[in-house]
Amino acid sequence: MSLSGAMNTAVTGINAQSKALGNISDNVANVQTTGYKRVETSFASLLTQATPRDHEPGGVLSRPLYMNNVQGTIQSTGTITNLAIAGEGMFAVSQKTGVSTSGGTPTFATDPLYTRAGDFSLDDQGYLVNGSGYYLNGWTVDTTTGIVSKNATLPIQVTQLKDNPQQTTSISLSANLPTQPDSNLDVNSANAVIDMPPQAVTVYDPQGTGHVIELGWSWDSATPDTWSLALASSDAAITTVAPTTTNDPVPLQFYTSNNAGTGAQAGSIDNIDGAATGTVGSDANISFLITYANGDTQSITLDFGAYGVAQQLTNFTGTDIDFNSATQDGLPPGSFRNLSISDDGMVTLNYDNGNQKTVYQVPIAQFQNYEGLQSEPGNAFSASSESGTPALLSAGANGTGNIQSSSVEGSNVDVSSELVKMIQAQSAYAANARVISTANEMLQTIEQVAR
């Protein structure tokens, strides 16, 4: 029994080492496959009978051991749509099953798959597809409220290739009006009023056409803490630009070190158009109305900052207007330029007019047992009873990894380690074959004695 048992045991050893070599060959072949997870071989002894006085040879069993949760090296690619997960988790992807008869759009399998292969790129229909043909899934984001809908995922598709224009409703002005303007700029010397060169600001009408509005500032030495603002435009499409206040030009009075009230700062706005002093910290602004040649009108708020706070529009020392910025909220029409993906998976569309829209969030699938995932073609996995049901979470939540754009995760195979294992498998295979040969020679010896 021992000789036949030895041969049977050696056969199990040969089979086990054959499977190990198969796993090694798969690993070596995929050493440069994006997101590939290596397969180790686990060996377990097989016993038929073992007592303190007797041991019958049993053999060895082998099974694959999947290294699905061991991260490969993250490599920078320079392609914005390429994604890698730094840490735990997988991308949820959909498999294309066909094309719809109406519109030619792809149809997808009901059950999602999961992968670490993040070599995604935009296809001709605006979908993010990786090199194995899997479509990246995401949650939709309301572009108005920014609320993420986490009830279901769907393949991410970029369809908003045009961005609608936005008319200007407000301008935020940041500038310093000097305490002693340059007298060389005086064009009204008879009444001691100094007119500073006008500042041009571009605003947009409802159709997204840009129009230039001019802010003209004047200073009267008789009231050195007060400046006056006149609005005008040389644009042929504009008939008038008029403040919706009592006075035109509009006077703005500033606090000085002598008259600053409680909580107010020198150089900050005291009041506008002669009104009572504004509450410290409350908005300081005026409104003006543009009338176009076609009869349309457009109301715009000009924001100077806050009363009693030295921010945005100030009155400090100097001779020229220090015009820092005039930020307005209007936009011309835009065309899609590219997209960006943040480390928490927010997919934002960027347009050439400077506007941005966040339209999706890429979730991360988390499993209880990554080694229990079922391997699928194209370096993907499906959930199984051993892996557990996936939880879809935001990147960085509950231990999930962060998303790195312009990067991919390489294979987690170490070639040098695989070569060592290959030599070990070869030696073990040869040794088991030698056992069979030796046992066979011993059986032949018994046969000869029996003759």
Number of C-alpha atoms within 10 A of each C-alpha: 8 11 16 14 16 21 23 17 22 26 19 19 24 22 17 24 26 17 17 25 21 15 20 24 15 13 23 18 12 19 18 13 17 25 27 25 26 23 22 17 18 13 16 11 11 14 13 10 10 11 7 5 5 8 12 15 22 18 20 19 15 19 14 14 15 19 17 24 17 15 21 22 15 18 15 16 14 11 14 17 25 24 29 31 28 20 16 21 29 28 26 28 28 22 20 14 11 12 12 11 9 6 7 10 11 14 14 19 11 10 10 20 24 27 25 28 28 29 22 25 19 16 13 7 12 14 20 24 25 23 14 16 14 27 28 28 27 26 23 24 20 13 14 9 7 13 12 16 14 15 7 10 21 17 21 23 19 20 10 14 14 13 20 16 19 18 22 22 17 21 22 17 21 18 17 21 25 21 22 17 22 15 14 8 15 17 13 12 12 7 11 14 18 22 21 21 14 17 15 15 18 16 23 21 21 16 13 18 16 18 18 16 20 20 16 17 21 21 24 17 15 10 10 15 21 22 24 19 19 18 21 18 18 12 15 9 12 20 18 17 20 18 22 15 13 9 14 14 18 19 19 17 22 26 25 20 10 7 12 17 15 8 11 21 21 21 26 26 32 30 21 22 17 13 11 9 16 16 15 19 14 12 15 21 18 17 16 17 16 22 17 17 13 9 9 12 16 16 18 20 18 20 21 22 22 21 25 28 23 21 19 20 25 23 25 17 13 14 15 16 19 14 14 12 13 19 16 21 13 21 23 22 17 18 16 18 13 14 16 16 22 15 19 18 23 23 24 20 21 20 20 15 16 12 19 16 18 21 23 28 25 26 28 29 21 24 21 12 17 23 18 20 20 17 18 12 7 14 19 23 22 17 20 15 10 14 17 15 14 20 13 22 17 22 26 20 13 10 12 21 21 21 25 24 22 20 22 28 25 23 23 24 25 13 14 10 10 19 14 11 17 19 12 15 20 17 13 18 20 15 15 22 17 14 18 21 14 15 19 15 12 13 13 12 11 10 10 9 7 7 5
